[in-house]
């Protein structure tokens, strides 16, 4: 029996096992779920062993544990693939917006609805089931496999990067493989070749050393919220171009061939507006929506607070105001350098009546990989054979900092073979994974490993 045949005849088994994985509320950001994180790591280790991996273990870090596994039976002449994923998930809040319990996986039509279904447990599970298909048929995969699955991706991977740099020998491979992105549609496969990075910071503006009565002091004491709003307004012009000096110094210009490739991505403007729930698009002139959301840097205020926010009125002049600001960065922009530029600019434009503090919360590098490597060509052929149509190369607006980490620490490039869909509602209530795509993902990975064996990687 061929591994593809095994995969195609075990759909029900695979789905039920995935449901078991999804029932574990492995929420990395909440301390009360620490035991659930550890339970998910143990479950994943055992699932890797069941799938055929000859070695699998839970490794402690300064934070949540890492699950490492290997299956090196293909021999030294075969390439080694390092598979990355994460088993932690976002909090399910707000719970009242879920149509079904977030940690009770529910089949709704052709979708499996649960927190973590697409991001990233379902996509991690694709690789385990592809490995199982080889175990049950040929005895072992055609390439050597290593897996590293972390439990901190949703909180910025504070322990992961140091682990990778400290264990470069253990993780040595020819190419990395990640499934944590999406394709364009059921009949529109795509491969992400570039990701944006992230710089995330918190701004605190302090005025008086305690809250004041706005009738007594208003007009003579600068309100920190007012000051913060004016400062934020100076970070961008009316079209969204960022005004921070030096911000664009390392931004790569989009080459004509890249713009032509991105123009191939199907885009229904009216449908996009409806999906986003807005009346019109907005952003830098001279760039398409696709380019703005994947190949250009951004700056957004993610939260702002201070003073009185409860029902009713309270005429208070607050002592403090806060904002959280994130910037999506493109390859070559350094998150730490960008955070420094933002801090310097905010301190420069701050009114003398307030004090400003800028705290670096976390960040990650963007990355771009070759579209013509042997491994990328193997991925291209695997998608085409499974979906019956050639994939489109595209950029991703989100961040997967581990791609840059693997480039720096291990000297390898990453193939991003995603199997989510654009409407999977990642980080939102009613997250889902399209079940037919789950099965196609397993077949695509099987074909990719077989093609990689012959690709001369």
MARDONU-22621 format. One record per residue (C-alpha): residue number from 1; residue in one letter; x, y, z. Coordinates in Angstrom, 3 decimals, always signed. Example, Ala and Ser with C-alpha at 12.3 -4.5 7.8 and 13.67 -1.06 7.14 Angstrom:
BEGIN
(atom 1; "A"; (+12.300; -4.500; +7.800))
(atom 2; "S"; (+13.670; -1.060; +7.140))
! end
This chain:
BEGIN
(atom 1; "X"; (+0.000; +0.000; +0.000))
(atom 2; "X"; (+1.257; +3.492; -0.826))
(atom 3; "X"; (+1.311; +6.087; +1.982))
(atom 4; "X"; (-1.243; +8.157; +0.034))
(atom 5; "X"; (-3.660; +5.226; +0.020))
(atom 6; "X"; (-3.224; +4.767; +3.765))
(atom 7; "X"; (-3.888; +8.452; +4.373))
(atom 8; "X"; (-6.979; +8.435; +2.172))
(atom 9; "X"; (-8.479; +5.427; +3.971))
(atom 10; "X"; (-7.943; +6.641; +7.551))
(atom 11; "X"; (-9.730; +9.989; +7.522))
(atom 12; "X"; (-12.074; +9.200; +10.409))
(atom 13; "X"; (-9.233; +8.000; +12.624))
(atom 14; "X"; (-7.162; +11.098; +11.940))
(atom 15; "X"; (-10.070; +13.431; +12.679))
(atom 16; "X"; (-10.939; +11.825; +16.006))
(atom 17; "X"; (-7.322; +11.967; +17.137))
(atom 18; "X"; (-7.117; +15.652; +16.227))
(atom 19; "X"; (-10.234; +16.303; +18.305))
(atom 20; "X"; (-8.498; +14.790; +21.334))
(atom 21; "X"; (-5.548; +17.139; +20.853))
(atom 22; "X"; (-7.849; +20.154; +20.525))
(atom 23; "X"; (-9.667; +19.393; +23.781))
(atom 24; "X"; (-6.572; +20.360; +25.775))
(atom 25; "X"; (-6.830; +24.112; +26.602))
(atom 26; "X"; (-3.129; +24.842; +26.159))
(atom 27; "X"; (-3.373; +28.613; +26.598))
(atom 28; "X"; (+0.178; +29.849; +27.003))
(atom 29; "X"; (-0.572; +33.365; +28.170))
(atom 30; "X"; (-2.599; +32.390; +31.263))
(atom 31; "X"; (-0.793; +30.994; +34.319))
(atom 32; "X"; (-3.808; +28.927; +35.363))
(atom 33; "X"; (-3.332; +26.791; +32.232))
(atom 34; "X"; (+0.265; +25.813; +32.980))
(atom 35; "X"; (-0.792; +22.229; +33.723))
(atom 36; "X"; (-2.738; +22.126; +30.446))
(atom 37; "X"; (+0.344; +23.278; +28.544))
(atom 38; "X"; (+2.364; +20.465; +30.107))
(atom 39; "X"; (-0.425; +17.982; +29.381))
(atom 40; "X"; (-0.506; +19.060; +25.726))
(atom 41; "X"; (+3.268; +18.650; +25.444))
(atom 42; "X"; (+3.094; +15.143; +26.895))
(atom 43; "X"; (+0.187; +14.219; +24.630))
(atom 44; "X"; (+2.092; +15.472; +21.596))
(atom 45; "X"; (+5.196; +13.519; +22.553))
(atom 46; "X"; (+3.161; +10.323; +22.846))
(atom 47; "X"; (+1.425; +11.024; +19.521))
(atom 48; "X"; (+4.815; +11.413; +17.817))
(atom 49; "X"; (+5.942; +8.048; +19.170))
(atom 50; "X"; (+2.688; +6.465; +18.014))
(atom 51; "X"; (+3.235; +7.949; +14.548))
(atom 52; "X"; (+6.558; +6.143; +14.274))
(atom 53; "X"; (+9.166; +8.607; +15.494))
(atom 54; "X"; (+12.029; +6.694; +17.054))
(atom 55; "X"; (+12.691; +9.380; +19.633))
(atom 56; "X"; (+10.391; +11.960; +21.207))
(atom 57; "X"; (+10.804; +13.873; +24.431))
(atom 58; "X"; (+9.532; +16.864; +26.365))
(atom 59; "X"; (+12.387; +19.291; +27.034))
(atom 60; "X"; (+12.124; +21.961; +29.744))
(atom 61; "X"; (+12.885; +25.607; +29.077))
(atom 62; "X"; (+12.780; +28.709; +31.248))
(atom 63; "X"; (+9.127; +28.927; +30.181))
(atom 64; "X"; (+6.846; +26.343; +28.617))
(atom 65; "X"; (+8.342; +23.030; +27.441))
(atom 66; "X"; (+9.509; +22.160; +23.940))
(atom 67; "X"; (+8.642; +18.839; +22.307))
(atom 68; "X"; (+11.498; +17.396; +20.271))
(atom 69; "X"; (+11.348; +14.282; +18.094))
(atom 70; "X"; (+13.431; +12.631; +15.403))
(atom 71; "X"; (+13.204; +9.812; +12.894))
(atom 72; "X"; (+16.577; +9.436; +11.176))
(atom 73; "X"; (+16.070; +6.130; +9.386))
(atom 74; "X"; (+16.501; +7.380; +5.812))
(atom 75; "X"; (+20.284; +7.389; +5.963))
(atom 76; "X"; (+22.996; +10.008; +5.647))
(atom 77; "X"; (+22.456; +10.423; +1.904))
(atom 78; "X"; (+18.863; +11.569; +2.401))
(atom 79; "X"; (+18.030; +15.173; +3.329))
(atom 80; "X"; (+16.981; +16.068; +6.863))
(atom 81; "X"; (+13.824; +18.116; +7.370))
(atom 82; "X"; (+13.254; +20.114; +10.556))
(atom 83; "X"; (+9.511; +20.484; +11.190))
(atom 84; "X"; (+8.407; +23.380; +13.392))
(atom 85; "X"; (+5.034; +24.135; +14.893))
(atom 86; "X"; (+3.404; +25.241; +18.127))
(atom 87; "X"; (+0.940; +23.515; +20.420))
(atom 88; "X"; (-0.091; +26.551; +22.455))
(atom 89; "X"; (-3.244; +28.488; +21.582))
(atom 90; "X"; (-4.797; +31.898; +22.065))
(atom 91; "X"; (-7.329; +32.510; +24.848))
(atom 92; "X"; (-10.873; +31.839; +23.581))
(atom 93; "X"; (-12.350; +35.124; +24.867))
(atom 94; "X"; (-14.942; +36.481; +24.360))
(atom 95; "X"; (-16.654; +33.200; +25.174))
(atom 96; "X"; (-20.158; +34.488; +24.501))
(atom 97; "X"; (-19.368; +34.846; +20.785))
(atom 98; "X"; (-18.574; +31.158; +20.297))
(atom 99; "X"; (-21.376; +29.116; +18.725))
(atom 100; "X"; (-19.924; +25.912; +20.230))
(atom 101; "X"; (-17.589; +25.370; +23.217))
(atom 102; "X"; (-14.054; +26.397; +22.160))
(atom 103; "X"; (-12.406; +23.303; +23.614))
(atom 104; "X"; (-15.034; +20.809; +22.534))
(atom 105; "X"; (-14.189; +20.310; +18.845))
(atom 106; "X"; (-17.367; +20.313; +16.797))
(atom 107; "X"; (-17.900; +19.369; +13.168))
(atom 108; "X"; (-20.002; +22.037; +11.478))
(atom 109; "X"; (-20.503; +21.189; +7.813))
(atom 110; "X"; (-17.024; +20.590; +6.403))
(atom 111; "X"; (-15.296; +22.480; +9.209))
(atom 112; "X"; (-13.870; +21.467; +12.570))
(atom 113; "X"; (-14.551; +24.323; +14.985))
(atom 114; "X"; (-12.303; +24.719; +18.041))
(atom 115; "X"; (-9.628; +26.979; +19.440))
(atom 116; "X"; (-6.318; +25.940; +17.877))
(atom 117; "X"; (-7.976; +24.003; +15.054))
(atom 118; "X"; (-6.047; +25.884; +12.367))
(atom 119; "X"; (-3.549; +27.810; +14.508))
(atom 120; "X"; (-1.631; +25.609; +14.880))
(atom 121; "X"; (-2.638; +22.203; +16.267))
(atom 122; "X"; (-4.445; +21.019; +13.148))
(atom 123; "X"; (-1.548; +21.987; +10.913))
(atom 124; "X"; (+0.999; +20.396; +13.267))
(atom 125; "X"; (-1.064; +17.214; +13.208))
(atom 126; "X"; (-0.817; +17.048; +9.401))
(atom 127; "X"; (+2.857; +16.093; +9.734))
(atom 128; "X"; (+2.259; +13.432; +12.362))
(atom 129; "X"; (-0.311; +11.724; +10.162))
(atom 130; "X"; (+1.941; +11.933; +7.101))
(atom 131; "X"; (+4.652; +10.203; +9.146))
(atom 132; "X"; (+2.173; +7.569; +10.310))
(atom 133; "X"; (+1.255; +6.838; +6.699))
(atom 134; "X"; (+4.891; +5.971; +5.938))
(atom 135; "X"; (+5.228; +3.910; +9.122))
(atom 136; "X"; (+2.186; +1.825; +8.179))
(atom 137; "X"; (+3.257; +1.240; +4.567))
(atom 138; "X"; (+6.943; +1.617; +3.722))
(atom 139; "X"; (+8.178; +1.445; +7.309))
(atom 140; "X"; (+9.828; +4.877; +7.403))
(atom 141; "X"; (+9.704; +8.267; +5.683))
(atom 142; "X"; (+11.913; +8.825; +2.602))
(atom 143; "X"; (+13.723; +11.688; +4.366))
(atom 144; "X"; (+15.145; +12.134; +7.837))
(atom 145; "X"; (+12.789; +14.026; +10.120))
(atom 146; "X"; (+13.303; +16.203; +13.162))
(atom 147; "X"; (+10.463; +17.996; +14.934))
(atom 148; "X"; (+10.523; +20.928; +17.311))
(atom 149; "X"; (+7.161; +22.072; +18.669))
(atom 150; "X"; (+6.987; +24.948; +21.141))
(atom 151; "X"; (+4.416; +26.095; +23.681))
(atom 152; "X"; (+5.110; +29.846; +23.639))
(atom 153; "X"; (+4.469; +31.011; +20.079))
(atom 154; "X"; (+1.355; +32.942; +21.047))
(atom 155; "X"; (+3.309; +34.924; +23.668))
(atom 156; "X"; (+6.308; +35.820; +21.510))
(atom 157; "X"; (+8.468; +32.688; +22.028))
(atom 158; "X"; (+10.630; +34.125; +24.847))
(atom 159; "X"; (+12.316; +30.766; +25.563))
(atom 160; "X"; (+12.399; +29.401; +22.040))
(atom 161; "X"; (+15.091; +31.476; +20.347))
(atom 162; "X"; (+17.674; +30.895; +23.105))
(atom 163; "X"; (+16.864; +27.170; +22.911))
(atom 164; "X"; (+17.484; +27.056; +19.153))
(atom 165; "X"; (+20.807; +28.890; +19.372))
(atom 166; "X"; (+21.908; +26.697; +22.287))
(atom 167; "X"; (+20.962; +23.449; +20.503))
(atom 168; "X"; (+22.058; +24.168; +16.942))
(atom 169; "X"; (+23.793; +20.801; +16.649))
(atom 170; "X"; (+20.719; +18.898; +17.764))
(atom 171; "X"; (+18.537; +20.787; +15.282))
(atom 172; "X"; (+20.924; +20.648; +12.307))
(atom 173; "X"; (+18.995; +20.020; +9.087))
(atom 174; "X"; (+18.983; +20.767; +5.383))
(atom 175; "X"; (+15.677; +22.598; +5.319))
(atom 176; "X"; (+12.951; +23.625; +7.742))
(atom 177; "X"; (+9.248; +23.000; +7.167))
(atom 178; "X"; (+6.435; +24.971; +8.791))
(atom 179; "X"; (+2.678; +24.689; +8.403))
(atom 180; "X"; (+1.291; +27.795; +10.114))
(atom 181; "X"; (+0.022; +29.830; +7.162))
(atom 182; "X"; (-2.938; +29.620; +4.808))
(atom 183; "X"; (-3.685; +28.965; +1.160))
(atom 184; "X"; (-5.979; +31.151; -0.900))
(atom 185; "X"; (-8.825; +28.667; -1.230))
(atom 186; "X"; (-9.884; +25.043; -1.683))
(atom 187; "X"; (-8.886; +25.163; -5.345))
(atom 188; "X"; (-6.268; +27.926; -5.006))
(atom 189; "X"; (-3.113; +26.621; -3.328))
(atom 190; "X"; (-0.383; +29.088; -2.508))
(atom 191; "X"; (+3.066; +29.177; -0.950))
(atom 192; "X"; (+4.210; +31.979; +1.321))
(atom 193; "X"; (+7.790; +33.065; +0.617))
(atom 194; "X"; (+8.013; +36.209; +2.774))
(atom 195; "X"; (+6.775; +37.215; +6.213))
(atom 196; "X"; (+6.626; +40.473; +8.058))
(atom 197; "X"; (+8.342; +40.967; +11.390))
(atom 198; "X"; (+6.964; +42.694; +14.475))
(atom 199; "X"; (+7.901; +45.330; +17.009))
(atom 200; "X"; (+5.456; +45.681; +19.908))
(atom 201; "X"; (+5.745; +48.274; +22.623))
(atom 202; "X"; (+3.819; +49.984; +25.411))
(atom 203; "X"; (+3.819; +53.733; +25.977))
(atom 204; "X"; (+3.114; +55.307; +29.363))
(atom 205; "X"; (+2.516; +59.034; +29.682))
(atom 206; "X"; (+2.499; +60.503; +33.187))
(atom 207; "X"; (+1.252; +63.969; +34.118))
(atom 208; "X"; (+0.170; +64.859; +37.657))
(atom 209; "X"; (+1.140; +62.424; +40.410))
(atom 210; "X"; (-2.538; +61.696; +41.115))
(atom 211; "X"; (-5.925; +62.110; +39.420))
(atom 212; "X"; (-7.285; +65.648; +39.517))
(atom 213; "X"; (-10.719; +67.286; +39.428))
(atom 214; "X"; (-11.126; +68.462; +35.837))
(atom 215; "X"; (-13.194; +71.498; +36.882))
(atom 216; "X"; (-10.513; +72.758; +39.226))
(atom 217; "X"; (-7.398; +71.908; +37.205))
(atom 218; "X"; (-8.635; +71.476; +33.631))
(atom 219; "X"; (-7.094; +74.007; +31.263))
(atom 220; "X"; (-4.039; +74.539; +33.454))
(atom 221; "X"; (-2.720; +70.968; +33.772))
(atom 222; "X"; (-1.981; +68.954; +30.625))
(atom 223; "X"; (-4.126; +65.844; +30.470))
(atom 224; "X"; (-1.861; +62.811; +29.793))
(atom 225; "X"; (-4.528; +61.230; +27.584))
(atom 226; "X"; (-4.712; +64.362; +25.442))
(atom 227; "X"; (-0.925; +64.453; +25.227))
(atom 228; "X"; (-0.725; +60.776; +24.295))
(atom 229; "X"; (-3.340; +61.202; +21.551))
(atom 230; "X"; (-1.465; +64.136; +20.030))
(atom 231; "X"; (+1.789; +62.178; +20.092))
(atom 232; "X"; (+0.212; +59.142; +18.456))
(atom 233; "X"; (-1.301; +61.359; +15.756))
(atom 234; "X"; (+2.205; +62.502; +14.823))
(atom 235; "X"; (+3.417; +58.931; +14.108))
(atom 236; "X"; (+1.632; +58.748; +10.729))
(atom 237; "X"; (+0.408; +61.094; +8.047))
(atom 238; "X"; (-3.169; +61.072; +6.765))
(atom 239; "X"; (-2.422; +58.299; +4.242))
(atom 240; "X"; (-0.752; +55.983; +6.738))
(atom 241; "X"; (+2.863; +56.684; +5.846))
(atom 242; "X"; (+4.915; +56.495; +9.040))
(atom 243; "X"; (+6.646; +59.756; +9.922))
(atom 244; "X"; (+9.251; +58.444; +12.376))
(atom 245; "X"; (+12.685; +59.537; +11.091))
(atom 246; "X"; (+14.693; +56.590; +9.752))
(atom 247; "X"; (+11.757; +54.183; +9.796))
(atom 248; "X"; (+11.955; +53.360; +6.074))
(atom 249; "X"; (+15.753; +53.395; +5.732))
(atom 250; "X"; (+16.078; +49.596; +5.388))
(atom 251; "X"; (+12.797; +48.820; +3.655))
(atom 252; "X"; (+13.382; +46.879; +0.435))
(atom 253; "X"; (+11.738; +48.322; -2.631))
(atom 254; "X"; (+9.373; +45.885; -4.325))
(atom 255; "X"; (+10.999; +44.653; -7.523))
(atom 256; "X"; (+8.877; +44.590; -10.701))
(atom 257; "X"; (+8.907; +40.772; -10.843))
(atom 258; "X"; (+7.672; +40.558; -7.254))
(atom 259; "X"; (+4.874; +43.015; -7.930))
(atom 260; "X"; (+3.920; +40.935; -10.961))
(atom 261; "X"; (+3.869; +37.753; -8.829))
(atom 262; "X"; (+1.759; +39.390; -6.123))
(atom 263; "X"; (-0.623; +40.659; -8.803))
(atom 264; "X"; (-1.447; +37.020; -9.583))
(atom 265; "X"; (-3.035; +36.591; -6.160))
(atom 266; "X"; (-6.809; +36.548; -6.733))
(atom 267; "X"; (-8.375; +39.541; -5.055))
(atom 268; "X"; (-12.049; +40.497; -4.933))
(atom 269; "X"; (-12.084; +44.037; -3.588))
(atom 270; "X"; (-15.783; +44.063; -2.743))
(atom 271; "X"; (-15.540; +40.712; -0.946))
(atom 272; "X"; (-12.477; +41.921; +0.947))
(atom 273; "X"; (-14.315; +45.025; +2.140))
(atom 274; "X"; (-17.210; +42.866; +3.300))
(atom 275; "X"; (-14.889; +40.423; +5.086))
(atom 276; "X"; (-13.118; +43.290; +6.863))
(atom 277; "X"; (-16.406; +45.035; +7.657))
(atom 278; "X"; (-15.282; +48.407; +6.289))
(atom 279; "X"; (-16.610; +50.827; +3.674))
(atom 280; "X"; (-13.293; +51.554; +1.940))
(atom 281; "X"; (-9.658; +50.502; +2.002))
(atom 282; "X"; (-7.016; +52.893; +3.300))
(atom 283; "X"; (-3.251; +53.152; +3.250))
(atom 284; "X"; (-0.123; +54.249; +1.428))
(atom 285; "X"; (-0.773; +55.618; -2.061))
(atom 286; "X"; (+0.910; +53.748; -4.901))
(atom 287; "X"; (+0.465; +50.275; -3.414))
(atom 288; "X"; (-2.282; +47.717; -3.842))
(atom 289; "X"; (-4.171; +46.258; -0.878))
(atom 290; "X"; (-2.202; +43.023; -1.270))
(atom 291; "X"; (+1.091; +44.934; -1.209))
(atom 292; "X"; (+0.071; +47.079; +1.764))
(atom 293; "X"; (-0.949; +44.070; +3.828))
(atom 294; "X"; (+2.029; +41.868; +3.031))
(atom 295; "X"; (+5.024; +43.805; +1.712))
(atom 296; "X"; (+4.897; +47.201; +3.430))
(atom 297; "X"; (+5.526; +48.096; +7.088))
(atom 298; "X"; (+2.693; +49.359; +9.274))
(atom 299; "X"; (+2.015; +51.067; +12.602))
(atom 300; "X"; (-1.145; +50.461; +14.605))
(atom 301; "X"; (-2.409; +51.370; +18.046))
(atom 302; "X"; (-3.728; +48.127; +19.525))
(atom 303; "X"; (-5.059; +49.575; +22.742))
(atom 304; "X"; (-5.305; +52.887; +24.584))
(atom 305; "X"; (-6.535; +53.571; +28.085))
(atom 306; "X"; (-6.449; +55.881; +31.084))
(atom 307; "X"; (-8.785; +57.784; +33.359))
(atom 308; "X"; (-12.396; +56.771; +33.890))
(atom 309; "X"; (-13.926; +54.196; +31.518))
(atom 310; "X"; (-16.836; +52.784; +33.510))
(atom 311; "X"; (-20.531; +53.609; +32.866))
(atom 312; "X"; (-21.656; +57.111; +33.665))
(atom 313; "X"; (-19.594; +60.269; +34.095))
(atom 314; "X"; (-16.618; +61.101; +36.262))
(atom 315; "X"; (-14.966; +64.443; +35.626))
(atom 316; "X"; (-11.413; +63.364; +36.249))
(atom 317; "X"; (-8.126; +64.544; +34.846))
(atom 318; "X"; (-6.054; +61.314; +35.026))
(atom 319; "X"; (-2.492; +61.081; +36.163))
(atom 320; "X"; (-1.515; +58.448; +33.584))
(atom 321; "X"; (-2.358; +57.289; +30.077))
(atom 322; "X"; (-1.228; +54.181; +28.222))
(atom 323; "X"; (-1.124; +52.795; +24.700))
(atom 324; "X"; (+0.047; +49.587; +23.093))
(atom 325; "X"; (+1.543; +50.048; +19.637))
(atom 326; "X"; (+2.594; +47.401; +17.147))
(atom 327; "X"; (+4.533; +47.723; +13.928))
(atom 328; "X"; (+4.575; +45.078; +11.227))
(atom 329; "X"; (+8.027; +45.138; +9.691))
(atom 330; "X"; (+9.380; +43.906; +6.374))
(atom 331; "X"; (+12.610; +41.921; +5.846))
(atom 332; "X"; (+15.801; +43.850; +6.782))
(atom 333; "X"; (+14.031; +46.024; +9.360))
(atom 334; "X"; (+15.428; +45.255; +12.823))
(atom 335; "X"; (+12.727; +45.217; +15.552))
(atom 336; "X"; (+15.101; +46.537; +18.203))
(atom 337; "X"; (+16.280; +49.349; +15.951))
(atom 338; "X"; (+12.702; +50.293; +15.086))
(atom 339; "X"; (+11.731; +50.293; +18.768))
(atom 340; "X"; (+14.681; +52.588; +19.464))
(atom 341; "X"; (+13.614; +54.968; +16.688))
(atom 342; "X"; (+10.044; +55.076; +18.021))
(atom 343; "X"; (+11.241; +55.707; +21.581))
(atom 344; "X"; (+13.545; +58.533; +20.501))
(atom 345; "X"; (+10.827; +60.155; +18.413))
(atom 346; "X"; (+8.177; +59.962; +21.136))
(atom 347; "X"; (+10.546; +61.457; +23.683))
(atom 348; "X"; (+11.394; +64.243; +21.242))
(atom 349; "X"; (+7.786; +65.218; +20.516))
(atom 350; "X"; (+6.526; +64.796; +24.087))
(atom 351; "X"; (+5.275; +68.037; +25.698))
(atom 352; "X"; (+7.496; +69.155; +28.594))
(atom 353; "X"; (+4.579; +68.888; +31.040))
(atom 354; "X"; (+4.489; +65.064; +30.855))
(atom 355; "X"; (+6.902; +62.181; +31.279))
(atom 356; "X"; (+7.050; +59.409; +28.678))
(atom 357; "X"; (+8.200; +55.833; +29.136))
(atom 358; "X"; (+8.428; +53.316; +26.275))
(atom 359; "X"; (+8.610; +49.625; +27.150))
(atom 360; "X"; (+9.662; +47.009; +24.586))
(atom 361; "X"; (+7.203; +44.106; +24.983))
(atom 362; "X"; (+8.423; +41.778; +22.230))
(atom 363; "X"; (+9.391; +41.599; +18.580))
(atom 364; "X"; (+10.543; +39.350; +15.783))
(atom 365; "X"; (+12.349; +39.570; +12.483))
(atom 366; "X"; (+10.701; +39.344; +9.110))
(atom 367; "X"; (+12.051; +36.884; +6.558))
(atom 368; "X"; (+12.162; +36.202; +2.852))
(atom 369; "X"; (+13.187; +32.894; +1.224))
(atom 370; "X"; (+14.170; +31.844; -2.284))
(atom 371; "X"; (+11.424; +30.889; -4.691))
(atom 372; "X"; (+13.748; +28.798; -6.872))
(atom 373; "X"; (+15.430; +26.423; -4.385))
(atom 374; "X"; (+15.153; +22.627; -4.892))
(atom 375; "X"; (+13.035; +22.322; -1.745))
(atom 376; "X"; (+10.692; +25.091; -2.900))
(atom 377; "X"; (+10.313; +23.426; -6.280))
(atom 378; "X"; (+9.431; +20.169; -4.506))
(atom 379; "X"; (+6.779; +21.966; -2.464))
(atom 380; "X"; (+5.430; +23.569; -5.632))
(atom 381; "X"; (+5.046; +20.184; -7.326))
(atom 382; "X"; (+3.487; +18.605; -4.227))
(atom 383; "X"; (+0.744; +21.235; -4.060))
(atom 384; "X"; (+0.122; +20.999; -7.791))
(atom 385; "X"; (-0.221; +17.193; -7.678))
(atom 386; "X"; (-2.586; +17.246; -4.682))
(atom 387; "X"; (-4.791; +20.185; -5.650))
(atom 388; "X"; (-4.669; +19.754; -9.428))
(atom 389; "X"; (-3.538; +23.349; -9.982))
(atom 390; "X"; (-0.192; +25.093; -9.582))
(atom 391; "X"; (+0.231; +27.184; -6.421))
(atom 392; "X"; (+0.742; +30.944; -6.408))
(atom 393; "X"; (+3.658; +32.523; -4.548))
(atom 394; "X"; (+2.565; +35.138; -2.035))
(atom 395; "X"; (+3.745; +37.197; +0.909))
(atom 396; "X"; (+2.148; +36.927; +4.348))
(atom 397; "X"; (+1.333; +39.998; +6.395))
(atom 398; "X"; (+1.662; +38.209; +9.711))
(atom 399; "X"; (+4.772; +37.190; +11.599))
(atom 400; "X"; (+6.505; +33.844; +12.105))
(atom 401; "X"; (+9.812; +34.984; +13.660))
(atom 402; "X"; (+11.174; +31.437; +13.793))
(atom 403; "X"; (+11.870; +31.602; +10.039))
(atom 404; "X"; (+14.512; +34.264; +10.663))
(atom 405; "X"; (+15.740; +32.379; +13.729))
(atom 406; "X"; (+16.401; +29.260; +11.648))
(atom 407; "X"; (+18.238; +31.355; +9.066))
(atom 408; "X"; (+20.488; +32.896; +11.715))
(atom 409; "X"; (+21.020; +29.960; +14.084))
(atom 410; "X"; (+20.993; +26.986; +11.711))
(atom 411; "X"; (+21.802; +28.531; +8.336))
(atom 412; "X"; (+18.772; +26.938; +6.668))
(atom 413; "X"; (+15.795; +28.259; +4.781))
(atom 414; "X"; (+12.211; +27.407; +5.563))
(atom 415; "X"; (+9.450; +26.103; +3.328))
(atom 416; "X"; (+6.078; +27.449; +4.465))
(atom 417; "X"; (+3.470; +24.867; +3.530))
(atom 418; "X"; (+0.258; +26.220; +5.017))
(atom 419; "X"; (-3.127; +24.526; +4.937))
(atom 420; "X"; (-5.383; +27.064; +6.602))
(atom 421; "X"; (-7.983; +29.137; +4.774))
(atom 422; "X"; (-8.345; +32.936; +4.902))
(atom 423; "X"; (-11.647; +32.680; +6.789))
(atom 424; "X"; (-10.423; +30.316; +9.533))
(atom 425; "X"; (-10.928; +33.088; +12.134))
(atom 426; "X"; (-7.505; +32.790; +13.741))
(atom 427; "X"; (-7.356; +34.379; +17.214))
(atom 428; "X"; (-11.127; +34.970; +17.004))
(atom 429; "X"; (-14.205; +33.150; +18.276))
(atom 430; "X"; (-15.302; +30.170; +16.165))
(atom 431; "X"; (-11.843; +29.349; +14.828))
(atom 432; "X"; (-12.056; +26.474; +12.368))
(atom 433; "X"; (-10.049; +24.097; +10.180))
(atom 434; "X"; (-11.544; +22.976; +6.866))
(atom 435; "X"; (-11.601; +19.185; +7.114))
(atom 436; "X"; (-11.048; +18.443; +3.387))
(atom 437; "X"; (-7.983; +20.702; +3.489))
(atom 438; "X"; (-6.732; +18.816; +6.559))
(atom 439; "X"; (-6.765; +15.625; +4.517))
(atom 440; "X"; (-5.228; +17.311; +1.464))
(atom 441; "X"; (-2.511; +18.709; +3.698))
(atom 442; "X"; (-1.472; +15.210; +4.738))
(atom 443; "X"; (-1.293; +14.133; +1.089))
(atom 444; "X"; (+0.708; +17.230; +0.132))
(atom 445; "X"; (+3.278; +16.606; +2.858))
(atom 446; "X"; (+3.619; +12.966; +1.798))
(atom 447; "X"; (+4.314; +14.079; -1.778))
(atom 448; "X"; (+6.698; +16.793; -0.591))
(atom 449; "X"; (+8.832; +14.349; +1.402))
(atom 450; "X"; (+8.933; +11.953; -1.539))
(atom 451; "X"; (+9.893; +14.741; -3.940))
(atom 452; "X"; (+12.493; +16.104; -1.562))
(atom 453; "X"; (+14.241; +12.743; -1.506))
(atom 454; "X"; (+14.929; +13.089; -5.244))
(atom 455; "X"; (+15.507; +16.844; -5.372))
(atom 456; "X"; (+19.181; +16.902; -4.396))
(atom 457; "X"; (+18.669; +19.128; -1.367))
! end
